[in-house]
Amino acid sequence: MPRRHRLILAVILWCLAAVAVVLPLVWLINNRDWGIGLMLLAPLVVYGLMRLARGLEAWARASAPPEPPGRS
């Protein structure tokens, strides 16, 4: 897969993951009495999304492993 396609796929995957995690968290914080307690969880969620972004970037920028010699 070309590097550009991997980068686009990584961005799309990160956006989907961010929406899937942040949207319910924000909804719960806003609509539940105990939701304010989830504010303590928000920094951990952001940190997790940052780690996911770094991992996806590393995956997208990694080059394909070279083929072993003697294989055609």
N, C-alpha and C positions, 0 to 999 in steps of 0.2 A: 504494500500500500504506500503510495507516495507520502512524503512527509507533510505536504500541505493538507492532504485529506485527513491525516492523523491529527493534525493540529485543529482542524475544523471539528472533527469528531470529539476531540477532547474538550473543546469549548462548549459544544452542545451537551455533552454528558455532564459537565460541571454545572451548567445552567439548569438542567433538569434536576440534578441532585440538590442544588441550592433552593430551587422553588419547592421541591418535595419536602425539604426539611424546614425551611424558614417559614413558609406559608402556614402550616399547622401550628408552629410555635407561636407566631404572631397572633393567630386567631385565638389560641388558648389564653395567651397573656391578656388579650383584649376582652374576651367574653366570659371568663371564669373568675370567680372570687379568689380562688387560690392561684390564678394565673400569674399574679405578681411574683410569686415564688419562683416561677420559671425564668424570671430575669437573671437569676443566679446561673442558670444553664446557658444563657445566650452567649457569653464569652467562649464557652467550651464549644458551642456549635460553630461559632465563627472560626475558632482555631481549627476545628475539624475540617471545615470547608477550605481553609487556607492550605492545610496539609494535603487534602484531596487535589487541589489545584496544582500544587507542586508536583505531586505524583503523576498527574495526568500530563503536565508539561514535560516531565522527564520521559514519559512514555512516548509522547508525540515527537519529541526531538531526537530520540534514540535512533541510531542508524541500524539497518538490518545487519545481522551477523554475517560475516563473510562465509562463503561456501568452503567446505574442506577441499584441499587440493586433490585433483584426480577425478573430480565429479564434473560431468558435463550437463 
